Amino acid sequence: MKLKDNLAMRKIGDEYIMVSESGSTLDYTRVISLNDSAAYLIQKVVGEPFSKEDLVSMIIEKYDIDKQTAETDVQKLLDKLLKAELIDE
């Protein structure tokens, strides 16, 4: 998998907003909100191919959580990114 190239992420209050940029405009149909851990993962893989397993390993290492929780959280993030068409498989 790989994130699309035309993404922008901004911190607004306690969360991050990620949106697809199309030239000089923003595509508001592809806006998602992210918590700190999801934003951390996105920042780690920008411009690089990654797998679900890569993300699980990163989140376990950063937040010291159990594998099952990490897998559940990563799958929720991937589902959100796929629904918004922000990643290529």
C-alpha positions in Angstrom: 0.0 0.0 0.0 1.0 3.6 -0.4 -0.6 6.9 0.5 -1.6 9.1 -2.4 0.9 11.8 -3.2 -1.6 14.8 -3.0 -2.4 14.6 0.7 -2.2 17.4 3.3 -2.5 16.9 7.0 -3.0 19.7 9.5 -3.4 19.7 13.3 -6.6 21.4 14.4 -7.2 21.4 18.2 -6.7 17.9 19.5 -6.9 16.1 16.2 -5.5 16.0 12.8 -7.3 16.5 9.5 -6.1 14.9 6.4 -7.5 15.9 3.0 -6.7 15.3 -0.7 -5.5 18.3 -2.6 -6.4 18.5 -6.3 -4.2 21.2 -7.9 -5.0 24.4 -6.2 -8.2 23.2 -4.5 -9.1 20.8 -1.7 -11.3 17.8 -2.2 -13.7 18.0 0.8 -15.3 14.7 -0.1 -12.0 13.1 1.0 -11.5 14.6 4.4 -10.8 12.4 7.5 -10.0 13.2 11.1 -7.1 11.4 12.8 -6.1 11.0 16.4 -2.4 11.4 17.5 -1.5 7.7 17.0 -3.0 7.6 13.5 -1.3 10.9 12.5 2.0 9.4 13.8 1.6 6.4 11.5 0.7 8.5 8.5 3.8 10.7 9.1 6.0 7.6 9.3 4.9 6.2 5.9 4.5 9.3 3.7 6.0 8.6 0.3 6.9 5.0 1.3 5.1 1.7 0.6 3.8 0.0 3.7 1.8 -3.0 4.8 -0.7 -3.5 7.6 2.0 -5.4 9.5 4.4 -2.5 9.2 1.8 -0.2 10.8 1.1 -2.7 13.6 4.8 -2.9 14.4 5.2 0.8 14.4 2.3 1.5 16.7 3.3 -1.3 19.1 6.8 0.1 19.3 5.7 3.7 19.8 2.8 3.2 22.3 3.7 -0.2 23.9 0.2 -1.7 23.3 -0.7 -5.4 22.8 -0.8 -6.8 19.3 -4.5 -7.4 19.2 -5.3 -3.8 20.1 -2.7 -2.6 17.5 -4.2 -4.7 14.8 -7.7 -3.5 15.5 -6.7 0.2 15.6 -4.6 -0.2 12.4 -7.5 -1.9 10.6 -9.8 1.0 11.5 -7.3 3.5 10.1 -6.9 1.5 6.9 -10.6 1.2 6.4 -11.0 4.9 6.9 -8.2 5.6 4.4 -9.6 3.2 1.8 -13.1 4.6 2.1 -11.8 8.1 1.5 -9.6 6.8 -1.4 -6.5 8.2 0.2 -4.3 5.1 -0.3 -3.4 2.8 -3.3 -3.3 -0.9 -2.6 
